[in-house]
Amino acid sequence: MNHLPLIIKREYLNKVRNKSFIIMTFLSPLIMVALISVVAYLAQLNNDKKRTISILDESGLFKDVFENTENTTYNYINGTALEDAKSFVKKEEQYGLLYVGNGDLEAVSKSVSFYSEESPSLTIMSSLENKIERKLRELKLISNGLDIDQIENSRANISISQESFDGQKSSKIDNIFKLAFGGIAGYLLFMFIIIYGNMIMRSIIEEKTSRIIEVIISSVKPIQLMMGKIIGTSLAGVTQFAIWIILLGILTTVVSMVFGVDLSAAQGQQQEIVQQAMENPAMQNEINLAVQSFQNLPLANLIIAFLLFFISGYLLYSSLYAAVGAAVDNETDTQQFMLPILMPLILAVYVGVFTVIDDPHGTVSTVFSFVPFTSPVVMLMRIPFGVPLWQQLVSLLLLVGTFMFTVWFAAKIYRVGILMYGKKPSYKEIFKWIKY
Amino acid sequence: MSKLLVAESVSKNFGDFRALNNVSIAVPKGSIFGLLGPNGAGKTTLIRIINQITMPDEGRVLLDNQPLQPEHIRDIGYLPEERGLYKSMKVGEQALYLAQLKGMSKADAKKQLKLWFDKFEIGDWWNKKIQELSKGQAQKIQFVVTVLHRPKLLIFDEPFSGFDPINANLIKDEILKLREEGATVIFSTHRMESVEELCDHIALIHKSNKVLDGNLVDIKRQFKSNTFEVGLQSNNSESVINEIKDKFEVLPATFKNVYDDVKLNVKITPETSPNDLLSFLTSKAEVHHFVEVIPSASDIFIQTVKNN
């Protein structure tokens, strides 16, 4: 008798109807959006401060260098002594006073100083420095008899165009896309295993503590119950993830529309850079390349590989979680068994992050993309960089083989463990159970 | 009488521990079969083998003359000693789920559940969660769930634990009714008075071995020691006692009687007829009490376990 669909349905409905599950599902995106909004809002507040900076330019070289911006007003003072200017700025409660001395270019560059009540912000200092530096460089070049226009024209913008032997074009941005895809896929799997593996484990412990297990097990085979639990819980997980993504999307839109908070204000500077880049024809070219390189990603391969590695990797780990749940009586006893499960998982993420970025086809990342316990994460990170099909297949084969072994192993432990009450088993005892 | 369930030299090892050693039992159709034994004797292991929860290392189990197979799950209803229900699940939903796992259709399960809930007058529990019920109430649900799919074989492990005397009686009557309707019952308990009351057959397992089995009446016959409680009235009780002591083996007696001039337990040899004893007694004194001592299930249990 195949009761698997029935068990999956119960597990799924039980999880989905659970109050804390529902609260988590709907509250988490709210909390996240709220947090981001607060950060964005605060960042905006911080930037909102208006300030005036007075400039006492004795050299007269920087007349047109400082232009007012939204938040900063530049106020030129002429013909005053430094001490008077200082007391004036202080009285007016201005942000500070920029002083430039007189003399040849060398003397001018050494004379620049800034006076203020409080120590000035780093951003403002570097922006002032930049402006002065640029002007001084220009002046020096002119004084050496060089034509500024010529120099401007001589600037070259280089972007090495990369192409594989079979004619696939790529670029640096391409690599960023690949890293992002691999990183997100690997991290998603990692999170999924930890969240829902734990959920499976807890639900098995609950069955043991409520003593229903023997009633159920007299009707269904333990492996059916175990697989039903794993699949049912995973489906609940997929549901939760999907709701999270949808809610996050909706909430972000709503929040930014209603409150007018530009959620990207936190990264305002980057945005400016992007805007500048858009106007720059060289950058425009780069962006086109990026779009092209996104289209160049082996999407079919990525999606299929993602599904296969994600599912087998998840099943591999969740069956181990199930075994741990069956072996113990309560959650506090799970600690000693969790470590050997978490170690390879964490190792996989670290190997993935540190070696794949460095060299996706290096020895370490290649080896770890074959080792079954780390392969799902590491291989998912490598695949966007183009892994030969045979490597993917061998790795997947190894993974599926191991996954079948762990499911068998977990089912053995599960079968015996669920009927064992009272004491925390040792590793030795658990290995004995396999022979029962 | 034909046998519903037969276990043939079943053995089971857990590592180095032999939980069952060559145990054979035969449960007649329509009987209430008491599976007895001290704690840790191997009863639960045997029950789990019958339920196909664990597989025997040696031997086999036949249900209706067929070796056990997965389809037999629906023919068995099992109430384990370690029992419980999903605490946060609603009563009705849970009962339907468990019934469907036993192979019932949802509609059929619903119909049967309604009947049982009406019988026990617990219809308004349908939408309650188990955690809102008392232990005894939850046990009632558990009982209903066990018998709902009308199994041929019912296995009850300490079915009365957690019930007050009224509900225990209710459950006992239901068990008897189910037997009348054709079910066979395997009944495991440490309460000897309910064994006495319910069981036709018993098997006693001790230290992984079956040490005793058969019809309860036969076993009692086998265990009786040909001892009779004798209560006499006589003016000369001293000499009467001495005369009896000369002829028979006499043991001190503790039974209650209105006349207690002479109160003895008299043991006769198997060859002697009780009539001989009785006629001897009537010739000596007035007989007010003459009862054969029949060992109780509890006596048999203790005696057997001690001797092994």
Chai-1 contact restraints between the chains, C-beta under 6 A:
chainA,res_idxA,chainB,res_idxB,connection_type,confidence,min_distance_angstrom,max_distance_angstrom,comment,restraint_id
A,M1,B,G103,contact,1.0,0.0,6.0,A-B,restraint_1
A,H3,B,L101,contact,1.0,0.0,6.0,A-B,restraint_2
A,L6,B,Q100,contact,1.0,0.0,6.0,A-B,restraint_3
A,R10,B,Y97,contact,1.0,0.0,6.0,A-B,restraint_4
A,S210,B,G84,contact,1.0,0.0,6.0,A-B,restraint_5
A,S210,B,K87,contact,1.0,0.0,6.0,A-B,restraint_6
A,R211,B,E82,contact,1.0,0.0,6.0,A-B,restraint_7
A,R211,B,R83,contact,1.0,0.0,6.0,A-B,restraint_8
A,R211,B,G84,contact,1.0,0.0,6.0,A-B,restraint_9
A,I212,B,G84,contact,1.0,0.0,6.0,A-B,restraint_10
A,I212,B,L85,contact,1.0,0.0,6.0,A-B,restraint_11
A,I212,B,Y86,contact,1.0,0.0,6.0,A-B,restraint_12
A,E214,B,P80,contact,1.0,0.0,6.0,A-B,restraint_13
A,E214,B,E82,contact,1.0,0.0,6.0,A-B,restraint_14
A,V215,B,R83,contact,1.0,0.0,6.0,A-B,restraint_15
A,I217,B,I53,contact,1.0,0.0,6.0,A-B,restraint_16
A,S218,B,N51,contact,1.0,0.0,6.0,A-B,restraint_17
A,S218,B,Y78,contact,1.0,0.0,6.0,A-B,restraint_18
A,S219,B,I73,contact,1.0,0.0,6.0,A-B,restraint_19
A,S219,B,L101,contact,1.0,0.0,6.0,A-B,restraint_20
A,S219,B,K102,contact,1.0,0.0,6.0,A-B,restraint_21
A,V220,B,L101,contact,1.0,0.0,6.0,A-B,restraint_22
A,K432,B,G15,contact,1.0,0.0,6.0,A-B,restraint_23
A,Y436,B,F14,contact,1.0,0.0,6.0,A-B,restraint_24
